[in-house]
């Protein structure tokens, strides 16, 4: 074959997970996006759109819809990735294999519920990504939770899409917002996401396949990788949350407790997060929906996700973690968010434990795991003054003294908040009445 007959392999252009017009201001920032392994290996070059100002990139690597893992690579001034670095990194990742073919029909209607409050820009981006999903039948409910303006209603109206519906829930609380969407949903499966995410176009199809694969699965969660890594705070969040890199496809059942989770079924973080969770509608209604005394917007601040996961499992249903069901999450970039997250996580954990202890069936199960639970709770108060921990969590990227000061003592903040969680849960219960 002569040179002019050869077909040139094109340059592969990759879009960012969450585009932004702003240049990064921190030298440790990383461009974030997804890449298909075979396409990248076959391309003459890989360019990253909107990578100006970035020195590094984190790429979620896929084989079709299957997730192989993450690679962190260098980016040059023109936005290109060095093939000498990228190729070996891609080949070093695990080999993926398709799971067993779904046994049921994966094409049924899915209802998507997005709870939000006064974040119209986030809602616009989130809704746009959901409407672009590659699934034949879905509907979307944007639940405006105790709004102070009409901005969210205006955003929804501007789409003029018959699949999209606006719902007003005047009472505050993310659990109330989700329950409002659940009540109106017509799909056999209801998927819940936060307003600060962007969904992958295969997200709904991956959820549908997971339900069709196992008839007893009543809850499916997915992968929630970081959509932005522009600030030290976002990198710190990324290192702390397990659901950002949970690549293992698993199905949890109380009939077969996993040996690697001694606190099962009270394993915080192992089952996913409410930013990417779904339920069979019939099961969700049978469970009574989300506990309105838990979650953001209540004195409890959080705890609604692990509460529902545990109730699913204790009811006899199976819970599946499906890594190919991907939504990208935008962590809050400012330092004030660090303390807010610690307070919310700690308070929600304490509130959820209080609920478990107030019910005889779950109280007994908690007592049986008391030693491990106390050990995990005690770990929240350790590590004060460990300045190096914040730097190590960021992979050695530079941080200033203000950031180190902001992260110092966060575990103790979580512990103190957890100890106050039971009292705040009782406040939430009274307020819900």
N, C-alpha and C positions, 0 to 999 in steps of 0.2 A: 504494500500500500504506500503510495507516495504521500509526501507531507501535505499536499493540498487536498488529498482525499480524507485525511484524518479528521475526525470530529473533535474540535476543541472542547475540553471540559470547562463549563462556565464558572465564573466566580460565584461563590455562594454568599448571598447577602442575608444576614440574620437581623431580625427586628428585636428591639429590647422588650422585655416583659412588660415594663411600665414606662413608656416614653415620657421624657421630660425635656423642656427647652433649656433648662438650667444646666450650666457646666458644674461639675463637682468641685467643691471647695476644700475637700480633705484629701491628702495624698494617699490615704488608705482606701479610698472609694473603689468599688468594683462595678463594672458594667454587668448587667444580669440579663440572661435570655436562655432560650432553648435551642438545641441543635440536633439534627438527625445524624447519627453516627455514619451511616453509609454514604449519605449525601456529602458530608464533610470530608470523608476520606477520598471521595471521587472528585472533589472540586479542585480546581487549580489554585484557588485561594479562598480564604474565608474572611469576609469583611463584616464588621459589626456596625449597624446603623446607629447614629447618634452616640458614638463612642469618643467623641472629642473630649479631651481632658482626662480620660481614664487611663491608668497605667496597667490595670488588671481587669480580668473578666471572669465571672463565674458562669459556667455553661451547664445547664441541665441537659444531659445526653440521653437521647431516646433511640430506640430501634422501632420505628413505626410508632405505635402507641405505648410500647413498653419502656419503662425507665431503667436505664443502665446505671446511672449515678451522676455525680457532679465532677467537673474538672475546673481548676483555677489556672488560668493561663495569662501570659503577658499580651498586652495590646500596644501596638506602635502608634505613632502620632497620626497616621492616616486611618486608624481604626481597623487595621489588619491584624490577624493572629498569626504568629510564627508557625508555619506547618511543621517545622522540625520539633516544636514543642507540643503542638496539638495532636499530631498523628500518634505518637507513642502514648500520650495520655488517654486518647480514645481507645486504643487497642488494649490498654491495661485494665479497663473497666470489665466488670463481670459480663458474661454471656447471658443474654436474656432468652427466655422461652415463653411462648404463649401458653396461658393456662388452658384448662379443659374448656371445650366449647360450651357456651351457655345451653342449658337444657330447656329454658323457657323462652318466651317471646321478649326480646330486649327493646322492642319498638313502641311500647305503650307510653301513654302520656306521663310526663313528669311536670310537677308544679314547682316552680322556684320561688322562694320567699326571701326577700331582702329587707331586713329591718334597718331603719336609718333615722337619724335625727339631726337636722340642720347641717347636712354636709352635701349640698347639691352637686358640687364638682365630683366628689367621690361617687355619688350615685350615678351620675351621667356616664362616667367611665365604666363602672361596673355593669350597668344595664346594657351599654353598647356591646360589651364582650359577651354577655349572656345571649343577646339576640343573634349574635353571630355563631352560636353553637351549631354543630353538625349533628342534629338529632331531629327526627321527622315530626315530633309532636310534643310541644311544651308550651307552658304559659308562665308568666312572670307576675308576681305581686310585689310591689314596692310598698312597704308598710311604713308610713310616716308616723313616728312615735313621739307624741307630745311636742309637736313642732312649735316654734316661735315665729315662723314666717311661712309664706306660701311658696318658697323657692323649690322645694322638692316636688310639690304638685305641678309647678310650672315645667320642671325638667321632664317629668313623666308625660305631660301633655304634649310636649314638643316632639316626642318620638312618633306620635300618631301611629302606633303599631297595635293591631287588634290583639296581639298576644300579651300585651303589657297592660297591667291594671294598677290603679292607685288605690291605696287603702289608708284611711285615717284611723289611728289608734291613739285616742287622746290621753289614755292613762300611761304614765311613764314605765319603762322597763322592757328590756329586750325579750324577756320571756312572754310578756303580754303581746308584743309585736309579732313574735313567731306564732303564737297561738291564734292571733287574728288571721294571719295568712293561712295557717293550717285549716281553720274553719271554712275558708272560702275555696280551698284547693279542690280541683276535680281530678287530679292525677292520682294514680295508684301509688306513686312514690312522690314524696315532697322533699325537696332539697333546700337546705337553709345555708345562706352565706351572709357574710358581713358586707357592709357597703364599701370597705376599703380593700376589696380584692378585685382582681381581673381573672376571669375563668379561661382556661384552655378550651379551644374549640371542640376537643374530644371529651370534655368533662362529663357532660350528660350521658354520652354513649358509654363511657367507662362505668358510670354508676349503674346504668341499665344492665350492662353485662354482668356486673357483680350480683345483682338481684336475681337475674335469670340463671346464674350458675349454681346457686344454693337456695333451695326453696325455703329453708328455715331462717335465712338471713332477713332480719327486719330493720337493721341499721347499717349504713355504709358510710364510712368516712374516707377522705382522700388525702393526698399529699398537699401541703401548704408551704411551698418554698418562698423564700424572701424575694419579693419583686423589686426591691431597691436595697442597695448597700452603699449609700452615699455618705453616711455619717458614722462616727464611732458608736452612737446610740443604736443605730440600725444593725450594725455588726454585732453589738453586744446582745441585742434581742435575738438575733439569728443563732448565736451560739447557745443560748439558754433554752430555747424551745425545742422539744423533741420532734414535734410534728413537722418541722421545716425540712427534715432529712430522713423521714421514716420511709425507707424504700422496700420494706418487706411486705409482701402480700400475705395477710393472715386472716383467719376466721376464728373468733373467740366464742366458746360455749362453756357454760358452767358444768356441763357433763364431762368436759375434758379440760380441767384447769391447766394452764401452761406452767411448766416448771420454772421458767425464767421470770415469772411475775409472782413473787410470794404474797403480795397484797391483793391479788386477784380475788374478786372483781372490782376492787377499789383501787385500781392502778391508774393514778393520775398521769395523764400524758400519753399512756400507751395506746389509747384508743382513738386519738385524734383530737380535733378541736371543733368548736361550733362555727368557725369560719368556713368549714367545708364538711358538712354532715347532712345526712339524708335519712329518711324513715319511710317505711311502708305506711301509708296514711291510716289504714285500719289499725295497725299496731300503735301508732302515735295517739290516736283517739282513745283506744282502749287503755292506754297508760295515763290518760288525762292531760296529755300535752306537756309543756314545760312548766316547771314550778314557778309561779309568779312571785314567790318570796325569794328567789335566787336570781342572780345575774345583774349586769350593768343596769343602772336606773333604779336600783333598790338599795336599801342600807347594806345588803349582803355583798354588793359590788360584783360578784362573780359566782361560780359554782354550779351554774345551770347545766353546763355541758357534762361534767363527770356525773352529776346527779342523774341525768337522763340515760347516759351510757350504762350506769349501774342498774337502773330500773329495767332497761331492756334485757340485760343479761339475767337478772334475778327473775324476770317473768318467763324465762325459758327460751327467749329468742337468741339468735346468733348475731354477732356484730362483726362485720368484715371491714378490714383496712385495705383499700384499693389504691395503690400508689399511682396508677395511670389516670386516676381522676384528680386532675391538678387544678388548683386555683393559686394564683400568685397574690401574696399579701404584702401590703405596704406598711411596714413598721413605722411607728411614729418617730420622727427624726430628732426631736429635741430632748435635752437632758432632763427637763422637768418630767418627761414621760417615764423615766426610769423609776422614780419614786412612786409615781401613780400606778405603774404596773405592779410593783412590789406590794403596795397596799392592797390593790385589787386582788391579786393572786392569793396573798395571805389571808385576807378577810374572807374571800370566797371559799377557800379551803376549810377554814374554821367553821364557817356557816354550814357547809355541806356535811362536815363531820357531826355537827350538832344535830342536823336533821336525821342522820343515820342513827345517832345514839338515842333519839327520842322515839324510835320505832323498834319494838321488841325484836322483830325478825332480823333487822339489819344490825341492831345493837349487839346481838349475840355473835354475828359474823365478824363485827369489828373487834370485839373482845378477843376472839380467837387469833386475830392478827395484830393484837395490841402492841407487842414488842417491836415488830417491824415498823408499825405505823409511828410509834413514838420515836424510834430511831430516825425515821425520815423527817418527822416534824422537828426534832432537835437539830438536824443538819441545817435547818433554815437559819439558826442563830449563829452558826459558825462562820469564820472567815473574815470578821471585822478587821480592818486594817491591812488586809492582804492586797497591797497596792499592785503587786505583780500579777494577781489573778485577773484583774481587768485587762491588763496588757496581753497576757497569755490568751485570754478568751478572744482577743482580736487578731490572733495569729501573728503577734509581734508588730502590728502596725502602730504608727506613732499616735499617742494621745497626750493631751496636755494635762496640767495639774487640776484644772477645773473638772475634767471628765473623771479623773481618778478620784477626786473628792466626791463627785456625784455617785459613783458606784460603791465607794466604801460604805459599809454598814447596811447594804441592801438586804442581805440575808437576815440581819437582825430586825429590820423593818418588817419583813415578811413574817417572822416569828411572832413579833408583838401583835401584828395585825391578825394573825391566825388565832391567837389567844383571845382576841376581842370578837372574833367571828361569831361564836355562839350567841352572845348578847345581841349583836346586830341581826342575826337570823331571827331571833324572837321579835325584834322590832319590825322586821320585814313581814313576818307572819301577821302581826297585829295590823300593820298598815294594809296588807292585802285583804283583810276582812272588811 
